[in-house]
Amino acid sequence: MTRFIAALCASFALLMTSWISVNAQYLPGGSYQGSCRNITMNGPILSAACTGPQGHYHYSSLNITHCPSGTARNINGFLACGVYAPPPPPPHHHLPRGSYRMSCTNMFMRGDQLTAVCPSANGTRIQSSIFVRPCRGGDIQNRNGYLACVFP
């Protein structure tokens, strides 16, 4: 009887290990894995707690079938479709480079000042401006709806 229970426990452990490794390989790729925790998949729905701009975790879900690249990323604490290719060039060649282009709209330059409308974490669209000259060598980013210069 003891051998039977031991064999049953060993079989169950092997089955669970196989199930966990099989399910782990179905997580979509993407940069979210470096800043999110408690990552799960339920059918096509990817769920995780992701760090936001102030370091707090936000619970977020994303239907990965809506992502053309099949990857995900963390945008201000919320899951979003990821991309491997760089964003297309801006319609105005005089706009400065930066990751803000991926989420902001209505971008224009007036002298040395960049203005754009960017989404915040709660979906509100905020018009923000930044002087670009001090940001040479940095990345102009959308930080919760506001343009910010971040140096590597």
ZILINUR-V750535 format. One record per backbone hydrogen bond with DSSP energy under -1.0 kcal/mol. CO is the residue of the C=O (numbers start at 1). NH is the residue of the N-H. Records with the same first field share a line. If there is no record, write none. Layout:
CO = NH ; NH
//
This chain:
1 = 5
2 = 6
3 = 7
4 = 8
5 = 9
6 = 10
7 = 11
8 = 12
9 = 13
10 = 14
11 = 15
12 = 16
13 = 17
14 = 18
15 = 19
16 = 20
17 = 21
18 = 22
19 = 23
20 = 24
21 = 25
23 = 26
24 = 27
29 = 72
30 = 33
31 = 34
32 = 35 ; 36
35 = 51
37 = 49
40 = 47
42 = 45
44 = 64
45 = 42
46 = 62
47 = 40
48 = 60
49 = 37
50 = 58
52 = 55
56 = 52
58 = 50
60 = 48
62 = 46 ; 64
63 = 66
64 = 67
67 = 70
71 = 82
72 = 32
73 = 80
75 = 78
78 = 75
80 = 73
92 = 95
98 = 101
99 = 102
100 = 103 ; 104
105 = 117
108 = 115
110 = 113
112 = 132
113 = 110
114 = 130
115 = 108
116 = 128
117 = 105
118 = 126
120 = 123
124 = 120
126 = 118
128 = 116
130 = 114
132 = 135
133 = 136
135 = 138
139 = 150
140 = 100
141 = 148
143 = 146
146 = 143
148 = 141
150 = 139
//
